[in-house]
Amino acid sequence: MRKTLSTLLFFFAFLPGFTQTHKFQSVFIYSFTRYVQWPDAYNQGDFEILVLGDSPIYDELKNMAAAKKVGGDRTIKVTRINSPGEIRRCNILYVPSNKSALIDNVLAKVASQSILIVTEEPGLGVKGSDINFIVKDGKLAFELNQAAVNRQNLKVSNELTRLGIMI
């Protein structure tokens, strides 16, 4: 598994325009599902990803969901929501940069839930996002906030912690 994610990170990090493309972020998000463990109650039924607001990643995640499953048999359901008030139990919540001002509301809403929060705005990893996409030295990378992951009662594999920028 580590080799698969490492290969993806290496390959996509050098593609021109990669930092502008949500398509590859969706590939990473799918890969993250292999390296994050949710509590048993979150491992039943569909694997649900919520996207807050309008973002090109919504369509990319929908395309990915049509072709992939989590854990071999769980259907991926991608839903767009318009406000933090609509957040409900899910596995992953994606907060695009155009909704980053809402991060405090998002964090308050998910405080007692085991939801992996993925963002794409500098500074949001430190602010409490679990995984935050950033551009470092012209390449896409991700920050991993272990304290935030622990608060969400999630477990992240050692492979993912080695590949991420720990904050």
N, C-alpha and C positions, 0 to 999 in steps of 0.2 A: 504494500500500500504506500509506504513512504516513497518508494522509487517512482510510483505513478504520479503522485502529487509533485515530487521534485521535478520530474520530467515536464509536467504541465507548466509549472512555474518558470522553469528555464526557457522552454520553447516560447511561451507567450510573452515573456518579459522582453524579448528582443524583436517582436513584431512591430513594424512601423504603425504609429497611431494607436497602439494598444491602450494607452491611458485614456483614450477617448471612446473606447468601445465597451459597451455593457455586455456584449455577447460573451466576451471572455470572463467577465466577472460572474456571469451565470454559470460558466463551466467551473469556476473556482467554488462557487456556492454549492454546486452539486458535489464537488469533491469534498468539501467540508463535511457533508453528511456522513461520510465514511470515518471521519476522525473525531466526531463529537458524539458523546453518549448522553441521551436524555433519560430521565427517570422512566420507569416502566409505564406509568400512566400516560406518557407522551408517545409510547411506541405502539399504539393501537390505532387502527383505522388509517385514513389517509394521512400522508405526510404533508402538512400544510405550511405554505409560505405566504405571508402577507406582505404586500408592498404598499407603503404609505404614499399616497398621492400619485401624480403622473410622473412616470419615468420610463425611458426606453428599456430599462431592464425588465419591466413587466412583460413585454412581448417576448423578450429573449428567454425569460424564465418559463413562460407558457410553452414556447417551442421546445425547450429542454424537457419540460414535464410531459409533453406528448410522446417523447421518445425514451424516457428513462423511468426507472423505479428506484425507490430507496430500499436497501436491504434485500433486493431481489424481487420483492412482491408488493411493496407499499406504493400505491398510486400517489403521485405528487399533485397537489391541488394548489394553484396559485390564484390569489384573490387580491384585488386592489381595494384599499380602504382610503377614505378621504381625511380622516382625523384620528388623533390618538384615542378619542372616545370610542371609536369602532374596533379598537384592538380587542381581540378575544384569544382564547387558547389556540396556539399554533406552535409550530416547531421553530420557524425562522421568521423574523420580522426585518424587512429591508427598509432602511430609511435613506432615501436619496439625498444628495446635497441640497436640492431645492427645498427640503423639509427639515434641514438640520437645526433650524431655530426652534423646532418642536421637541428636541431631544430630552429636555427636562420633563416635559409632559409624558413622553414615551416611557422614560425610565420610571416615573411614578406609577404609570399604568401597569407596567409589567413587573413591578417590585416583588410580588409574591409568586411569580410564574417562572417556569423553566423554559424560557424563550430565548433563543440565540439572536441577539441584536447585531445586525450587520449594517455598517454605514460606509460612507465614501467621502468624508469631509475631514480635512486636517483638524486635529484637536479633539475629535469626538471619541477617539480611543481613550484618551486620558479622562474625558468627561464621563465615561461609563459604558460606552459601546463595547460589546464583546470582541467583535472583529471589525476593523476599520481599514478599508482600502485606501492606500496612499500612493503617491508617486515619489520614489526615492532615487536620486541620480538618474532621472529620466525613465525609470522602470517601475512597473506596477509592483507593489508589495502590499503586505497587510500587517497591521498591528494586532496584537493579541493581548487583551487585558485579562490576565489570569484572575485577578481579584473580582472583576465583574462576572466572569464565567462561574467562579465559585459561588457568588451571590445568587446566580440563576440556578444553582444546583445542577450544573452541567459538568461533564468530565470531558477533557480534551486530551487526545493522545499525545504522547511524547513526540511523535513525528510532526504533528502540527505545531507544537511549541518550538521545535527546532527550526522550522521553516518560517515562522512568524517573527516579527519584531516585538519582543516582549516589552510591555509598558506597565 
